[in-house]
Amino acid sequence: MSKKNSAPVLQAEGLTKRYGRRAALSEVDLTIPAGRVVGLVGPNGAGKSTLLNLACGLLKPTSGSLRVLGSRPAENAAHLARVGFVAQDTPVYPSFSVADHLRLGARLNPSWDQELAERRITQVGLNPGQKAGRLSGGQRAQLALTIAAAKRPELLIFDEPAAALDPLARRGFLENLVEFVAELGASAVLSSHLLSDIERICDHLIVLCEARVQVAGKVRDLLAGHHRLVASQGELDRLPAGVEVIRMEHNGQYSRALVRTDVPPSSIPCPVEPVTLEELVLGYMSRANAAPAATVGAAAGEGPR
């Protein structure tokens, strides 16, 4: 993990982006520490791509502030070189060969690592003379990943790059992503609606829903701070202070709740069970969908809010 800088790789304060009357992001406060592989999850239309495009400088905020690696996104050419971005459709130039892409990368990026690029192209079995338009989806994704990483960036940003890949190609892509992060000592943000991908490689989580960050923090800490409670109906209405109900379900005589706790589980007067990452994410998404937009929590930092 990155030791280059202990400052946050991304810091947003009151970040808002509107498209006409619709808010894609609303008053977001968010801190992403350096040295993490961050999973950004949420339903379609939650604002994930908007947040990543703002971070890359492809969009400008309507209001609020955003700093990436200590500067405004895409502030200058030097800052652009510090961020690698792989978009959802893993764009490449169809008429360019694999080798042409590497030559273009070397021309555009002052810190380009040709040895890394050529080594990775060989490892994933790409033919340098092959036209990109004739590559498979998995091969195009590997080419786009190689180009982003050969810039030797401090931050890699991925906007659902493996969404259209078959399971085998997706596994290979994620394995290479992790290898690049380790080799570069970089931080990474991966947007995905596939929780299995997040569980496999991410150590930090952001749940984005209804244009707001619902919860964020280290995966380990989030799982330790949330529990599943199962009890007879009515018992969960008398929980002690320091226990916040995120989601409640009733089934016959019993109720089940996802809760966030600031107290020892032993102080809760009913069975306490661990939760999965899927339960945690779905619990916050369900709460956001059920609540009026104005009452949903607007900010999250290093731990649950």
C-alpha positions as CSV (number, residue, x, y, z in Angstrom):
1,M,0.0,0.0,0.0
2,S,1.0,3.6,-0.6
3,K,3.4,5.2,1.8
4,K,4.1,8.2,-0.4
5,N,1.7,10.5,1.3
6,S,-0.5,10.1,4.4
7,A,-2.9,12.9,3.3
8,P,-6.3,11.8,1.9
9,V,-6.3,10.8,-1.8
10,L,-9.8,12.3,-2.0
11,Q,-11.6,14.8,0.2
12,A,-15.1,16.3,-0.5
13,E,-16.9,18.9,1.5
14,G,-20.5,19.8,0.6
15,L,-19.9,18.3,-2.9
16,T,-23.0,18.8,-5.0
17,K,-23.6,18.1,-8.7
18,R,-26.8,18.8,-10.4
19,Y,-28.1,18.1,-13.9
20,G,-30.9,20.7,-14.2
21,R,-33.2,20.1,-11.3
22,R,-31.9,16.6,-10.6
23,A,-29.2,16.2,-7.9
24,A,-26.7,13.4,-8.8
25,L,-24.7,14.2,-5.7
26,S,-26.1,16.3,-2.8
27,E,-24.0,17.9,0.0
28,V,-21.5,15.0,0.1
29,D,-18.7,15.1,2.7
30,L,-16.3,12.3,2.2
31,T,-12.7,11.4,3.0
32,I,-10.8,8.6,1.3
33,P,-7.5,7.7,3.1
34,A,-4.3,7.0,1.1
35,G,-3.2,3.4,0.7
36,R,-6.6,1.8,0.4
37,V,-8.4,-0.2,-2.2
38,V,-11.9,1.4,-2.0
39,G,-15.1,-0.2,-3.1
40,L,-17.8,2.3,-4.2
41,V,-21.2,0.6,-4.3
42,G,-24.8,1.6,-4.9
43,P,-27.7,1.2,-7.3
44,N,-27.8,2.5,-10.8
45,G,-28.3,6.2,-10.8
46,A,-26.9,6.6,-7.3
47,G,-24.1,9.1,-8.4
48,K,-21.2,6.7,-8.5
49,S,-20.0,7.6,-12.1
50,T,-20.7,11.3,-11.3
51,L,-18.4,11.2,-8.3
52,L,-15.6,9.4,-10.2
53,N,-15.9,11.8,-13.2
54,L,-15.7,14.7,-10.8
55,A,-12.5,13.2,-9.3
56,C,-11.0,12.8,-12.7
57,G,-11.8,16.4,-13.7
58,L,-14.2,15.3,-16.4
59,L,-17.0,17.2,-14.6
60,K,-17.2,20.3,-12.5
61,P,-19.1,20.5,-9.3
62,T,-22.2,22.6,-9.0
63,S,-21.2,23.6,-5.5
64,G,-18.9,22.4,-2.7
65,S,-15.3,21.4,-3.0
66,L,-13.3,18.4,-4.0
67,R,-9.6,17.8,-3.7
68,V,-7.8,14.8,-5.2
69,L,-4.2,14.1,-4.1
70,G,-4.3,17.5,-2.4
71,S,-5.3,19.5,-5.5
72,R,-8.3,20.4,-7.6
73,P,-9.0,17.5,-10.0
74,A,-7.1,17.8,-13.3
75,E,-5.5,21.1,-12.1
76,N,-2.7,20.7,-14.6
77,A,-0.8,18.2,-16.7
78,A,1.3,17.1,-13.8
79,H,-1.8,16.3,-11.7
80,L,-3.4,14.4,-14.6
81,A,-0.4,12.2,-14.7
82,R,-0.9,11.2,-11.0
83,V,-4.3,9.7,-11.7
84,G,-5.1,6.7,-13.8
85,F,-8.7,6.2,-15.0
86,V,-10.4,3.2,-16.6
87,A,-14.0,4.0,-17.6
88,Q,-16.9,1.5,-17.8
89,D,-16.6,0.8,-21.5
90,T,-12.8,0.4,-21.2
91,P,-12.3,2.8,-24.2
92,V,-9.5,2.0,-26.7
93,Y,-8.9,3.1,-30.3
94,P,-10.2,0.3,-32.6
95,S,-7.9,1.1,-35.4
96,F,-4.8,1.2,-33.2
97,S,-2.7,-1.8,-32.5
98,V,-1.8,-2.8,-28.9
99,A,1.7,-1.5,-29.6
100,D,0.3,1.8,-30.9
101,H,-1.6,2.3,-27.6
102,L,1.7,1.9,-25.7
103,R,3.5,4.3,-28.0
104,L,0.7,6.9,-27.5
105,G,0.8,6.4,-23.7
106,A,4.6,7.0,-23.7
107,R,4.1,10.2,-25.7
108,L,1.4,11.6,-23.5
109,N,2.7,10.6,-20.0
110,P,6.1,11.9,-18.7
111,S,6.3,9.1,-16.1
112,W,5.4,6.3,-18.5
113,D,6.9,2.9,-17.6
114,Q,7.5,1.1,-20.9
115,E,9.0,-1.9,-19.2
116,L,6.0,-2.3,-17.0
117,A,3.6,-1.9,-20.0
118,E,5.4,-4.5,-22.1
119,R,5.8,-7.0,-19.3
120,R,2.1,-6.8,-18.5
121,I,1.0,-7.1,-22.1
122,T,3.1,-10.2,-22.4
123,Q,1.7,-11.7,-19.1
124,V,-1.9,-11.3,-20.2
125,G,-1.2,-12.7,-23.7
126,L,-1.9,-9.7,-25.8
127,N,-0.3,-9.6,-29.3
128,P,1.4,-6.2,-29.8
129,G,0.4,-6.1,-33.5
130,Q,-3.3,-6.9,-32.8
131,K,-5.8,-4.1,-33.6
132,A,-7.7,-3.1,-30.5
133,G,-11.0,-3.4,-32.4
134,R,-10.5,-7.1,-32.8
135,L,-9.8,-7.8,-29.1
136,S,-12.2,-9.5,-26.8
137,G,-13.9,-7.5,-24.0
138,G,-11.5,-9.0,-21.4
139,Q,-8.5,-8.2,-23.6
140,R,-9.7,-4.6,-24.1
141,A,-10.1,-4.3,-20.3
142,Q,-6.6,-5.6,-19.7
143,L,-5.2,-3.2,-22.3
144,A,-7.0,-0.2,-20.7
145,L,-5.8,-1.3,-17.2
146,T,-2.2,-1.6,-18.5
147,I,-2.2,1.9,-20.0
148,A,-3.6,3.4,-16.8
149,A,-1.1,1.7,-14.6
150,A,1.9,2.3,-16.9
151,K,1.5,6.1,-16.1
152,R,2.7,5.0,-12.6
153,P,-0.2,7.0,-11.0
154,E,-0.7,7.5,-7.3
155,L,-4.4,6.9,-7.6
156,L,-6.2,4.5,-9.9
157,I,-9.9,5.0,-10.5
158,F,-12.2,2.3,-12.1
159,D,-15.8,2.9,-13.1
160,E,-17.3,-0.6,-13.3
161,P,-14.6,-1.7,-15.7
162,A,-15.4,-5.4,-15.4
163,A,-19.2,-5.1,-15.5
164,A,-19.5,-6.6,-19.0
165,L,-16.9,-9.3,-18.7
166,D,-17.5,-13.0,-18.2
167,P,-16.6,-14.4,-14.8
168,L,-13.2,-15.8,-15.9
169,A,-12.2,-12.5,-17.6
170,R,-13.4,-10.5,-14.6
171,R,-11.4,-12.6,-12.2
172,G,-8.3,-12.1,-14.3
173,F,-8.9,-8.3,-14.5
174,L,-9.3,-8.0,-10.7
175,E,-6.2,-10.1,-10.0
176,N,-4.2,-7.8,-12.3
177,L,-5.7,-4.7,-10.7
178,V,-4.6,-5.9,-7.2
179,E,-1.1,-6.7,-8.6
180,F,-0.8,-3.2,-10.1
181,V,-1.9,-1.5,-6.9
182,A,0.8,-3.4,-4.9
183,E,3.5,-2.9,-7.5
184,L,2.8,0.9,-7.8
185,G,2.2,1.5,-4.1
186,A,-1.0,3.3,-5.3
187,S,-4.4,3.8,-3.9
188,A,-7.5,2.6,-5.9
189,V,-11.2,3.3,-6.1
190,L,-13.3,0.7,-7.7
191,S,-17.0,1.3,-8.6
192,S,-19.0,-1.9,-8.9
193,H,-22.5,-3.2,-8.4
194,L,-21.0,-6.7,-7.9
195,L,-20.5,-7.1,-4.2
196,S,-18.4,-10.3,-4.8
197,D,-15.8,-8.1,-6.6
198,I,-15.8,-5.6,-3.6
199,E,-15.4,-8.4,-1.1
200,R,-12.6,-10.0,-3.1
201,I,-10.2,-7.0,-3.3
202,C,-11.4,-4.0,-1.3
203,D,-10.5,-3.0,2.3
204,H,-12.5,0.2,2.4
205,L,-16.2,0.7,1.5
206,I,-18.4,3.6,0.4
207,V,-22.2,3.0,0.0
208,L,-23.7,5.7,-2.2
209,C,-27.4,5.9,-2.6
210,E,-30.0,8.7,-3.3
211,A,-27.1,11.1,-4.2
212,R,-25.6,10.8,-0.7
213,V,-23.0,8.7,1.0
214,Q,-24.8,6.5,3.5
215,V,-21.8,4.9,5.2
216,A,-18.1,4.7,4.6
217,G,-15.1,3.2,6.4
218,K,-12.7,0.2,6.6
219,V,-14.6,-3.0,5.7
220,R,-13.2,-4.7,8.8
221,D,-14.4,-1.9,11.1
222,L,-17.8,-1.6,9.5
223,L,-18.5,-5.3,9.8
224,A,-17.3,-5.2,13.5
225,G,-19.6,-2.3,14.2
226,H,-22.8,-3.8,12.7
227,H,-24.8,-6.8,13.9
228,R,-27.9,-8.8,13.2
229,L,-30.5,-9.1,16.0
230,V,-33.3,-11.6,16.0
231,A,-36.0,-11.5,18.6
232,S,-39.7,-11.7,19.2
233,Q,-41.7,-8.9,17.9
234,G,-41.6,-5.9,20.2
235,E,-38.4,-6.8,21.9
236,L,-36.3,-4.8,19.5
237,D,-38.3,-1.7,20.3
238,R,-36.5,-1.5,23.6
239,L,-32.8,-1.4,22.6
240,P,-30.3,0.4,24.8
241,A,-28.7,3.7,23.9
242,G,-25.9,3.4,21.5
243,V,-27.7,1.0,19.2
244,E,-29.0,2.4,15.9
245,V,-31.5,0.4,13.8
246,I,-30.5,0.6,10.2
247,R,-33.1,-1.9,8.9
248,M,-36.0,-3.8,10.5
249,E,-37.9,-6.7,9.1
250,H,-40.9,-8.6,10.6
251,N,-41.7,-12.2,9.9
252,G,-44.5,-13.7,11.8
253,Q,-43.7,-13.7,15.5
254,Y,-40.1,-12.6,15.0
255,S,-38.3,-9.4,14.0
256,R,-34.8,-9.1,12.5
257,A,-32.8,-6.0,12.6
258,L,-29.5,-4.7,11.2
259,V,-28.0,-2.4,13.8
260,R,-25.0,-0.2,14.2
261,T,-23.6,-0.4,17.7
262,D,-21.4,1.8,19.8
263,V,-21.8,-0.5,22.8
264,P,-20.5,-4.0,23.5
265,P,-22.7,-6.7,22.0
266,S,-23.0,-8.2,25.5
267,S,-25.1,-5.2,26.6
268,I,-27.8,-6.0,24.0
269,P,-30.6,-8.1,25.6
270,C,-31.1,-10.5,22.7
271,P,-29.0,-12.8,20.4
272,V,-26.4,-10.8,18.5
273,E,-25.1,-12.3,15.2
274,P,-22.4,-11.1,12.7
275,V,-23.5,-9.6,9.4
276,T,-22.2,-10.1,5.9
277,L,-21.0,-7.3,3.7
278,E,-24.1,-7.9,1.5
279,E,-26.5,-7.5,4.4
280,L,-24.7,-4.3,5.4
281,V,-24.9,-2.7,2.0
282,L,-28.5,-3.7,1.3
283,G,-29.5,-2.5,4.7
284,Y,-28.2,1.0,4.1
285,M,-29.6,1.1,0.5
286,S,-33.0,0.0,1.8
287,R,-33.0,2.7,4.5
288,A,-32.1,5.3,1.9
289,N,-34.8,4.3,-0.5
290,A,-37.4,4.3,2.3
291,A,-36.4,7.7,3.8
292,P,-37.2,11.2,2.4
293,A,-34.1,12.6,0.6
294,A,-33.8,15.5,3.1
295,T,-33.5,13.2,6.1
296,V,-30.9,10.8,4.7
297,G,-27.4,11.2,6.2
298,A,-25.3,13.4,4.0
299,A,-21.8,12.6,5.1
300,A,-19.5,9.8,6.0
301,G,-15.8,9.6,6.7
302,E,-13.7,6.9,8.3
303,G,-16.5,5.1,10.1
304,P,-20.3,4.6,10.1
305,R,-22.5,7.6,10.6
